[in-house]
Amino acid sequence: MSRKIYFISHNDFAKGLKRSVEMIAGKQPNVTAYGLEPGGDPNEIVRQIEADIDTTDTVIILGDLEGGSVCNAALRLTVRPNVTLIAGTNLALALQVVLSSPEANLDDEIEEARKRIKKLKLKVSAVNDVEGLF
Amino acid sequence: MIKMLRIDDRLIHGQVAVTWSKQLAVNRIIVVSDSISQDPIQVSALKMAAPEGIKAFILPVDKAAKMLNDPRADRLQVLLVMNNPVEVAQLLSELTTQPSVLDVANYGRVAGIEGRHKITDTVYLSDDEVTIFKTMATKGSHFIYQPLPNDAVKSVDELLEG
């Protein structure tokens, strides 16, 4: 019984995402990344995940794109009560999920990551400001 | 209390903002640098890089020491981030209570590794900087090398011997 996280994508995004997550958060032995290569079979990815999990695992699959062939293929795993598939993955969401506690509500983690998608503009602050330090 | 002093060229970035701040459960991140603290653009960007719920301050060495020596600082959970070993030695000599952990994580690659010795994959020190770390060690300031919480802890004293 363990928590298993899969990143799945078209081409190398999932593998690169895992490397990016690990650069920030360290090695993640419970994360596995699969990428669909051009001409490849998305069902092969799903078969590999199926072979790796059992009914006692908590499985979270982060897919790249809703409606894309990889997420479409993985959809059939979501009939299992212990599998959650989330589409629209980015680095913020991947970190949010990887660093969340096993009891965390995934809807909350998605909302937190969604808040990180925004325009950034520098708010110029005063130098040597210690207001609010204590 | 100062939970950790981290030497990191990249100052407040993902490893610090996302990972260490959670691990150490800090509520203040203080970047200490004489030069950066006087640059409004860098100060502003660093403040924006702090994670939600954690206040960031960017202060010169003297002012940081004064604030951290204030008795009210005992109640705070502080992560110090610095990018200059000379200033680190200066700050440590001015602090009445030393940080719980001294960690050098990323150093020397931003300024350029030319003329620096490779100590680890992410730490490069010049001869002068090696001397600074050895001098700090003789005064009881022993650094570790641990970029991320689940990385093995290595003794910088031993790395400098090897």
Boltz contact constraints between the chains, C-beta under 6 A:
constraints:
  - contact:
      token1: [A, 24]
      token2: [B, 14]
      max_distance: 6.0
  - contact:
      token1: [A, 24]
      token2: [B, 15]
      max_distance: 6.0
  - contact:
      token1: [A, 24]
      token2: [B, 18]
      max_distance: 6.0
  - contact:
      token1: [A, 25]
      token2: [B, 19]
      max_distance: 6.0
  - contact:
      token1: [A, 26]
      token2: [B, 148]
      max_distance: 6.0
  - contact:
      token1: [A, 26]
      token2: [B, 150]
      max_distance: 6.0
  - contact:
      token1: [A, 95]
      token2: [B, 18]
      max_distance: 6.0
  - contact:
      token1: [A, 122]
      token2: [B, 44]
      max_distance: 6.0
  - contact:
      token1: [A, 124]
      token2: [B, 40]
      max_distance: 6.0
  - contact:
      token1: [A, 124]
      token2: [B, 44]
      max_distance: 6.0
  - contact:
      token1: [A, 125]
      token2: [B, 43]
      max_distance: 6.0
  - contact:
      token1: [A, 125]
      token2: [B, 44]
      max_distance: 6.0
  - contact:
      token1: [A, 125]
      token2: [B, 47]
      max_distance: 6.0
  - contact:
      token1: [A, 127]
      token2: [B, 38]
      max_distance: 6.0
  - contact:
      token1: [A, 127]
      token2: [B, 40]
      max_distance: 6.0
  - contact:
      token1: [A, 127]
      token2: [B, 43]
      max_distance: 6.0
  - contact:
      token1: [A, 132]
      token2: [B, 55]
      max_distance: 6.0
  - contact:
      token1: [A, 133]
      token2: [B, 57]
      max_distance: 6.0
  - contact:
      token1: [A, 134]
      token2: [B, 72]
      max_distance: 6.0
